[in-house]
Amino acid sequence: MNITFHGAAGRVTGSKHLITTDQGERILLDCGLFQGEGRAGDFLNRHFGFDPLSIDCVILSHAHIDHSGLLPMLVKQGFSGPIYANESTADLCRLMLMDSAKIQKTDLERINKRKVARGEPTLELLYDEDDVQRTLSLFQFIRNENWTNIGKETRVYLTPNAHILGSVAITLELRKNGVPVTLTYTGDIGRPGDSILDGPRAFPPSDYIICESTYGDRLHPAAEDSEKALLQLVSEICIENRGKIIIPAFSVDRTQELIYLLDRLAYQKKLPHIDVYVDSPLSVQATHIMGRHREEFNQSILEYISKDGNPFDFPTLHYISKVEDSKKINENEGPCIIISASGMADAGRIKHHIANNIQDARNTILLVGYATPDSLAGRLRDGINPVRIFGEDYPVEARIAHMPYFSAHADYEEMLAYLSCQRTSQVKGIFLVHGDLPALSAWKSRLINKGYKNVHIAEDKQTVEIT
């Protein structure tokens, strides 16, 4: 049996890890879209590196597009097997995959218009809404923390890991010469101090681990400092400067964390009376879905709900879905906060808000999570000036601020604590994925120093044997 890494190997997005069992079954762990990589990413999104018809099943760790976003492309190219996920992940995928199809259509129309003007060949859609509907019909629910048979001699166990609603580590019990071999894919590891979700929880003892590495080279500041830092920024930008705070935020988890924090500040009467817009149909719907899955909430927010009622609503909060209402936000010349998707600012309405506000020195673009270097958010973080948006260069006059308090990825100390449920002497090998080279190298060194042996940085298209 073996593992072949077809994405998020030596990079952060595009997670796809193919397991071939001794019984000949081919199990794909995640099927993610490459994001923020320009032409290279577009090529990778159009060429899997394996035959979709050869895949027996897919198991999803969570609904983020860099882990689920190529499922419709897989189906479009012939895959028709089951897609296993828990109910929360399936609920979110219904929203996120359809949203991905719509965004691709809108963005491709704009790109192809420019290509036609330059006399260049146009691009085809990766997939459309019909492909998404066919994909959704293949989903099969499996329960968390319950061994489930998915093949001739293969079982799967999902362990909540608090990255986003529904996110899990995937543990496979495989058979080699009749002997059980256990492999765990951590997915994206969440944080023990998540303000909304409970977890992460310990996963079963494993012979092999495919482990994420996003923040393998850094520590996060204390989460309790986020309230003070955000209030200070609101006071400075919105009250003193009379400006706007523009926040690119992922629609799931990051947006809800921000809303919940602002809700607490409003409940405590600390938040100034300014308009807060959540301008993303996906974020609006994802917030409703999150509210329906309170079984994944931690005790702290459940106690807050018992006092406040709805943790995602306060008097000056406005949820925006319609395009015309989104455009009207720009007519508001007063101070406000705009939270919009996507988190890397490479798609969605956030690009319009950044374009409309980036040349005003009174404003601040606040980055609250990870962004690849080639994404718009990554270029802003790295001080690129001007930045290119919708094919035009925009001088950066607005302030660029960064608050890492809201990261949904564990830092290296939190990841070490997460792995402490395993006995280092019994882990035969760890394969590191989902990180850039500095993070991967630093995380590998820390794991070796903790006593783990056979720690490897996975390479793209590399196949490793499991013994």
C-alpha positions as CSV (number, residue, x, y, z in Angstrom):
1,M,0.0,0.0,0.0
2,N,1.1,3.5,-0.6
3,I,0.4,7.3,-0.4
4,T,0.8,9.7,-3.3
5,F,0.7,13.4,-2.6
6,H,-1.2,15.3,-5.3
7,G,-1.6,18.7,-3.6
8,A,-0.6,20.8,-0.6
9,A,2.8,19.2,-0.9
10,G,5.5,21.9,-0.6
11,R,2.6,24.4,-0.8
12,V,-0.5,25.3,1.3
13,T,-3.5,24.8,-1.0
14,G,-4.9,22.0,-3.2
15,S,-5.0,19.2,-0.6
16,K,-5.2,15.8,-2.2
17,H,-3.7,12.6,-0.8
18,L,-4.3,9.4,-2.6
19,I,-4.1,6.1,-0.6
20,T,-3.8,2.8,-2.5
21,T,-4.5,-0.2,-0.3
22,D,-3.2,-3.7,-0.6
23,Q,-6.7,-4.7,-1.8
24,G,-6.4,-2.3,-4.7
25,E,-8.8,0.3,-3.4
26,R,-7.9,3.9,-4.1
27,I,-9.1,6.4,-1.4
28,L,-8.7,10.1,-1.9
29,L,-8.3,12.2,1.2
30,D,-9.7,15.7,0.3
31,C,-9.9,17.1,-3.2
32,G,-8.9,20.7,-2.9
33,L,-8.6,23.6,-5.2
34,F,-5.2,25.3,-5.7
35,Q,-5.7,29.0,-4.7
36,G,-3.7,32.1,-5.1
37,E,-1.1,30.6,-7.5
38,G,-2.1,32.3,-10.8
39,R,-1.4,30.4,-14.0
40,A,0.5,27.6,-12.2
41,G,-2.6,27.1,-10.0
42,D,-4.9,27.1,-13.0
43,F,-2.8,24.4,-14.7
44,L,-2.8,22.2,-11.5
45,N,-6.6,22.7,-11.1
46,R,-7.1,21.3,-14.6
47,H,-4.7,18.3,-14.3
48,F,-5.2,16.0,-11.3
49,G,-2.1,13.8,-12.0
50,F,-4.3,10.7,-11.6
51,D,-7.4,9.2,-13.4
52,P,-10.6,10.3,-11.6
53,L,-12.3,7.1,-12.9
54,S,-9.7,5.1,-10.8
55,I,-10.8,6.6,-7.5
56,D,-13.1,4.4,-5.3
57,C,-14.1,7.0,-2.8
58,V,-13.3,10.4,-1.3
59,I,-13.2,11.3,2.4
60,L,-13.4,15.0,3.3
61,S,-11.6,16.5,6.3
62,H,-13.6,19.8,6.0
63,A,-15.4,22.1,3.6
64,H,-12.8,24.8,2.9
65,I,-12.4,25.2,-0.9
66,D,-8.7,24.3,-0.7
67,H,-9.8,20.9,0.6
68,S,-13.1,20.4,-1.3
69,G,-13.2,22.8,-4.2
70,L,-12.1,20.3,-7.0
71,L,-14.7,17.7,-6.2
72,P,-17.0,18.9,-9.0
73,M,-14.1,18.8,-11.4
74,L,-13.4,15.2,-10.3
75,V,-17.0,14.3,-11.0
76,K,-17.0,16.2,-14.3
77,Q,-14.1,13.9,-15.3
78,G,-15.9,10.7,-14.5
79,F,-15.7,10.0,-10.7
80,S,-19.0,8.5,-9.4
81,G,-18.1,6.9,-6.1
82,P,-19.2,8.0,-2.6
83,I,-17.9,11.2,-1.0
84,Y,-17.8,10.6,2.8
85,A,-18.2,13.5,5.2
86,N,-20.0,14.3,8.4
87,E,-23.3,16.2,8.2
88,S,-21.8,19.7,9.1
89,T,-19.2,19.4,6.3
90,A,-21.9,18.3,3.8
91,D,-24.1,21.2,4.8
92,L,-21.3,23.7,4.2
93,C,-20.2,22.1,0.9
94,R,-23.7,22.6,-0.5
95,L,-23.1,26.3,-0.1
96,M,-19.4,26.6,-0.8
97,L,-19.2,24.5,-3.9
98,M,-22.1,26.3,-5.5
99,D,-20.5,29.6,-4.5
100,S,-17.2,28.5,-6.0
101,A,-18.9,27.7,-9.3
102,K,-20.6,31.1,-9.4
103,I,-17.4,33.0,-8.6
104,Q,-15.5,31.0,-11.3
105,K,-18.1,32.0,-13.9
106,T,-18.0,35.7,-13.0
107,D,-14.2,35.8,-12.8
108,L,-13.7,33.9,-16.0
109,E,-16.1,36.2,-17.9
110,R,-13.9,39.1,-16.9
111,I,-10.6,37.3,-17.6
112,N,-11.8,36.0,-21.0
113,K,-13.0,39.5,-22.0
114,R,-9.4,40.8,-21.5
115,K,-8.0,37.7,-23.3
116,V,-10.2,38.4,-26.3
117,A,-9.1,42.0,-26.4
118,R,-5.5,40.8,-26.5
119,G,-6.2,38.2,-29.1
120,E,-5.4,35.3,-26.7
121,P,-7.2,32.0,-26.4
122,T,-10.0,31.9,-23.8
123,L,-10.3,29.6,-20.8
124,E,-13.0,27.1,-20.0
125,L,-14.8,26.8,-16.7
126,L,-13.4,24.2,-14.4
127,Y,-17.0,23.2,-13.6
128,D,-20.5,24.7,-13.5
129,E,-23.5,24.5,-11.2
130,D,-24.7,21.3,-12.8
131,D,-21.4,19.6,-11.9
132,V,-21.9,20.8,-8.4
133,Q,-25.4,19.3,-8.2
134,R,-24.1,15.9,-9.4
135,T,-21.3,16.1,-6.8
136,L,-23.7,16.8,-4.0
137,S,-25.7,13.7,-4.9
138,L,-22.7,11.5,-4.1
139,F,-22.3,12.7,-0.5
140,Q,-22.8,10.0,2.2
141,F,-22.9,11.0,5.8
142,I,-20.7,9.3,8.4
143,R,-20.8,10.1,12.1
144,N,-17.8,11.5,14.0
145,E,-16.0,9.2,16.5
146,N,-17.6,6.1,15.1
147,W,-15.7,3.4,13.1
148,T,-17.4,3.0,9.7
149,N,-16.7,0.4,7.1
150,I,-15.9,2.0,3.7
151,G,-14.2,-0.8,1.8
152,K,-13.4,-4.5,1.7
153,E,-11.1,-4.3,4.7
154,T,-11.0,-0.6,5.4
155,R,-12.6,1.4,8.2
156,V,-12.6,5.1,8.8
157,Y,-12.9,7.2,12.0
158,L,-13.5,10.9,12.1
159,T,-12.2,13.0,15.1
160,P,-13.3,16.6,15.5
161,N,-10.3,19.0,15.4
162,A,-11.9,22.5,15.8
163,H,-10.5,24.1,12.6
164,I,-14.0,25.0,11.3
165,L,-17.5,23.7,11.8
166,G,-17.4,20.0,10.9
167,S,-13.6,19.7,10.5
168,V,-12.0,16.4,11.5
169,A,-8.9,14.3,11.4
170,I,-9.4,11.2,9.3
171,T,-8.1,7.9,10.6
172,L,-8.0,4.9,8.3
173,E,-7.6,1.3,9.5
174,L,-6.1,-0.5,6.6
175,R,-5.0,-4.1,6.2
176,K,-1.5,-5.3,5.0
177,N,-1.1,-9.1,4.9
178,G,-4.0,-9.4,7.3
179,V,-2.4,-7.1,9.8
180,P,-4.1,-3.7,10.7
181,V,-2.1,-0.6,9.7
182,T,-3.5,2.7,11.0
183,L,-3.0,6.0,9.2
184,T,-4.3,9.4,10.3
185,Y,-4.6,12.6,8.2
186,T,-4.8,15.5,10.6
187,G,-6.6,17.8,8.1
188,D,-6.2,21.4,9.2
189,I,-5.6,21.4,13.0
190,G,-7.7,23.8,14.9
191,R,-6.9,25.7,18.2
192,P,-7.8,24.6,21.7
193,G,-8.8,28.2,22.5
194,D,-11.3,28.6,19.6
195,S,-14.0,31.0,20.8
196,I,-16.8,29.0,19.3
197,L,-15.9,25.4,18.7
198,D,-15.2,22.6,21.1
199,G,-12.0,20.6,20.7
200,P,-9.7,19.5,19.1
201,R,-9.9,15.9,20.4
202,A,-7.4,13.1,20.6
203,F,-7.3,10.8,17.5
204,P,-6.7,7.0,17.6
205,P,-3.2,5.7,18.0
206,S,-1.6,5.7,14.5
207,D,1.3,4.0,12.7
208,Y,1.5,6.8,10.1
209,I,0.4,10.5,10.2
210,I,-0.1,13.0,7.4
211,C,0.3,16.2,9.3
212,E,-0.4,19.8,8.3
213,S,2.3,22.4,8.8
214,T,0.8,25.8,8.2
215,Y,2.3,27.5,11.3
216,G,5.1,25.1,12.0
217,D,7.5,28.1,12.3
218,R,5.5,30.5,14.5
219,L,3.4,31.2,17.6
220,H,0.2,33.1,17.8
221,P,-0.3,36.0,20.2
222,A,-2.7,35.3,23.1
223,A,-6.3,35.1,21.9
224,E,-7.5,37.2,24.8
225,D,-5.6,40.2,23.4
226,S,-7.9,40.3,20.3
227,E,-10.7,42.2,22.0
228,K,-8.3,45.0,23.1
229,A,-6.5,45.2,19.8
230,L,-9.7,45.3,17.8
231,L,-11.3,48.0,20.0
232,Q,-8.1,50.1,19.7
233,L,-8.2,49.8,15.9
234,V,-11.9,50.7,15.7
235,S,-11.3,53.8,17.9
236,E,-8.3,55.0,15.9
237,I,-9.7,54.3,12.4
238,C,-13.5,54.7,12.7
239,I,-13.7,57.3,15.5
240,E,-10.6,59.4,15.1
241,N,-10.0,59.1,11.3
242,R,-13.7,58.7,10.4
243,G,-12.5,55.9,8.1
244,K,-13.5,52.3,7.2
245,I,-12.0,49.0,8.3
246,I,-12.2,46.4,5.4
247,I,-11.7,42.8,6.6
248,P,-11.2,40.0,4.1
249,A,-12.4,36.9,6.0
250,F,-13.2,33.3,5.2
251,S,-16.9,32.8,5.1
252,V,-16.8,29.9,7.6
253,D,-15.4,30.2,11.1
254,R,-13.3,33.4,10.6
255,T,-16.3,35.6,9.8
256,Q,-18.4,34.0,12.7
257,E,-15.5,34.6,15.1
258,L,-15.3,38.2,14.2
259,I,-19.1,38.6,14.5
260,Y,-19.1,36.9,17.9
261,L,-16.3,39.1,19.1
262,L,-18.1,42.3,18.0
263,D,-21.4,40.9,19.5
264,R,-19.7,40.5,22.9
265,L,-18.3,44.1,22.6
266,A,-21.7,45.4,21.8
267,Y,-23.3,43.4,24.7
268,Q,-20.7,45.0,27.0
269,K,-21.5,48.4,25.5
270,K,-17.8,48.9,24.5
271,L,-18.4,48.9,20.7
272,P,-18.9,52.4,19.2
273,H,-22.2,52.9,17.4
274,I,-21.0,52.3,13.9
275,D,-22.4,50.1,11.1
276,V,-20.9,46.7,10.6
277,Y,-21.6,45.0,7.3
278,V,-21.2,41.3,6.6
279,D,-21.2,41.4,2.8
280,S,-21.2,37.9,1.5
281,P,-24.2,35.7,0.7
282,L,-22.0,32.7,1.6
283,S,-21.1,34.1,5.0
284,V,-24.7,34.9,5.7
285,Q,-25.8,31.4,4.9
286,A,-22.8,29.8,6.7
287,T,-23.6,31.8,9.8
288,H,-27.2,30.3,9.8
289,I,-25.7,26.8,9.3
290,M,-23.3,27.3,12.2
291,G,-26.2,28.3,14.4
292,R,-28.0,25.0,13.6
293,H,-25.0,22.9,14.7
294,R,-24.6,24.0,18.3
295,E,-23.6,20.5,19.2
296,E,-20.1,21.5,18.1
297,F,-20.0,24.7,20.3
298,N,-17.9,25.0,23.4
299,Q,-19.3,25.6,26.8
300,S,-18.3,29.3,26.9
301,I,-20.4,30.3,23.9
302,L,-23.3,28.1,25.0
303,E,-23.3,30.0,28.3
304,Y,-23.2,33.3,26.4
305,I,-26.1,32.2,24.3
306,S,-28.1,31.6,27.4
307,K,-27.7,35.3,28.4
308,D,-27.6,37.1,25.0
309,G,-29.7,34.8,22.8
310,N,-28.0,35.0,19.4
311,P,-24.2,35.4,19.4
312,F,-24.3,36.5,15.7
313,D,-26.5,39.5,15.9
314,F,-26.4,43.0,17.4
315,P,-28.2,46.4,16.6
316,T,-25.7,47.8,14.1
317,L,-24.9,44.6,12.3
318,H,-26.2,44.3,8.8
319,Y,-26.1,41.0,6.7
320,I,-25.9,41.8,3.0
321,S,-26.9,39.3,0.3
322,K,-28.2,41.3,-2.7
323,V,-25.7,42.8,-5.1
324,E,-27.5,46.1,-5.1
325,D,-27.3,46.3,-1.3
326,S,-23.6,45.5,-1.6
327,K,-23.1,48.4,-3.9
328,K,-25.0,50.8,-1.6
329,I,-22.3,50.2,1.1
330,N,-20.0,52.4,-0.9
331,E,-22.6,55.2,-0.6
332,N,-22.0,55.2,3.2
333,E,-19.3,57.9,3.5
334,G,-19.2,57.5,7.3
335,P,-17.0,55.1,9.4
336,C,-18.0,51.5,9.2
337,I,-16.6,47.9,9.3
338,I,-17.0,45.7,6.2
339,I,-16.4,42.0,6.6
340,S,-16.4,40.2,3.2
341,A,-15.2,37.0,1.6
342,S,-12.8,35.6,0.5
343,G,-10.1,35.5,3.2
344,M,-7.3,35.7,0.7
345,A,-9.1,38.5,-1.2
346,D,-8.7,36.7,-4.5
347,A,-12.4,36.3,-5.2
348,G,-15.8,37.6,-4.2
349,R,-17.1,41.0,-3.1
350,I,-14.1,41.8,-1.0
351,K,-12.1,42.7,-4.1
352,H,-14.6,45.4,-5.0
353,H,-14.4,46.8,-1.4
354,I,-10.7,46.8,-1.4
355,A,-10.6,48.5,-4.9
356,N,-13.1,51.1,-3.7
357,N,-11.2,52.0,-0.5
358,I,-7.5,51.2,-1.0
359,Q,-6.6,54.8,-2.1
360,D,-8.1,56.5,0.9
361,A,-5.5,57.0,3.7
362,R,-8.2,57.2,6.3
363,N,-9.1,53.5,5.8
364,T,-7.5,50.3,7.0
365,I,-7.5,46.9,5.4
366,L,-7.3,44.4,8.2
367,L,-5.8,41.0,7.5
368,V,-6.9,38.4,10.0
369,G,-5.7,35.0,8.6
370,Y,-3.4,33.1,6.4
371,A,-2.8,34.3,2.8
372,T,-0.6,32.8,0.1
373,P,2.1,35.2,-1.1
374,D,0.6,35.5,-4.6
375,S,-3.0,36.2,-3.4
376,L,-4.2,39.8,-3.1
377,A,-4.2,39.6,0.7
378,G,-0.7,38.2,0.6
379,R,0.6,41.0,-1.7
380,L,-0.9,43.6,0.6
381,R,0.6,41.9,3.7
382,D,4.0,41.9,2.0
383,G,3.9,45.6,1.2
384,I,3.5,45.4,-2.6
385,N,2.5,48.8,-4.0
386,P,0.7,49.2,-6.3
387,V,-1.4,46.1,-6.3
388,R,-3.3,44.7,-9.3
389,I,-7.0,44.3,-8.9
390,F,-9.4,43.5,-11.8
391,G,-6.5,43.9,-14.2
392,E,-5.7,47.5,-13.1
393,D,-3.0,48.8,-10.7
394,Y,-4.2,50.5,-7.5
395,P,-1.8,52.6,-5.4
396,V,-2.0,51.5,-1.7
397,E,-2.8,54.6,0.4
398,A,-4.9,52.8,3.0
399,R,-3.1,51.3,6.1
400,I,-2.5,47.6,6.0
401,A,-2.9,46.0,9.4
402,H,-2.5,42.4,10.5
403,M,-4.1,40.7,13.5
404,P,-3.2,37.0,13.8
405,Y,-5.4,36.4,16.8
406,F,-8.2,34.9,14.7
407,S,-6.2,32.2,13.0
408,A,-8.1,28.9,12.7
409,H,-4.8,27.0,12.4
410,A,-2.8,25.8,15.4
411,D,0.7,27.2,15.9
412,Y,3.6,24.9,16.5
413,E,3.1,24.6,20.3
414,E,-0.6,23.9,19.8
415,M,0.2,21.3,17.2
416,L,2.7,19.6,19.5
417,A,0.0,19.5,22.2
418,Y,-2.4,18.0,19.6
419,L,0.0,15.2,18.7
420,S,0.7,14.4,22.3
421,C,-2.1,11.8,22.2
422,Q,0.4,9.6,20.3
423,R,3.3,7.6,21.6
424,T,6.4,8.8,19.6
425,S,7.9,5.3,19.7
426,Q,4.9,3.8,18.0
427,V,4.6,6.3,15.1
428,K,6.5,4.8,12.2
429,G,6.4,7.8,10.0
430,I,5.1,11.4,9.7
431,F,4.6,13.1,6.3
432,L,4.4,16.9,6.4
433,V,2.0,18.7,4.1
434,H,0.1,22.0,3.8
435,G,2.8,24.5,4.5
436,D,5.5,26.7,2.8
437,L,9.1,25.6,3.0
438,P,10.1,27.6,6.1
439,A,7.2,26.3,8.0
440,L,7.7,22.7,6.8
441,S,11.4,22.8,7.7
442,A,10.9,24.3,11.1
443,W,8.0,21.9,12.0
444,K,10.1,18.9,10.9
445,S,12.9,19.9,13.2
446,R,10.5,20.4,16.2
447,L,9.0,17.0,15.6
448,I,12.4,15.3,15.5
449,N,13.4,17.1,18.7
450,K,10.2,15.7,20.3
451,G,11.4,12.2,19.5
452,Y,9.4,11.4,16.3
453,K,11.4,9.4,13.8
454,N,11.1,9.2,10.1
455,V,9.7,12.7,9.6
456,H,9.4,13.6,5.9
457,I,8.4,16.7,4.0
458,A,6.1,15.4,1.3
459,E,6.9,16.3,-2.3
460,D,4.4,16.9,-5.1
461,K,3.5,13.6,-6.9
462,Q,5.7,11.6,-4.5
463,T,4.7,8.1,-3.7
464,V,5.7,6.5,-0.4
465,E,5.3,2.9,0.6
466,I,3.4,2.0,3.8
467,T,4.8,-1.1,5.6
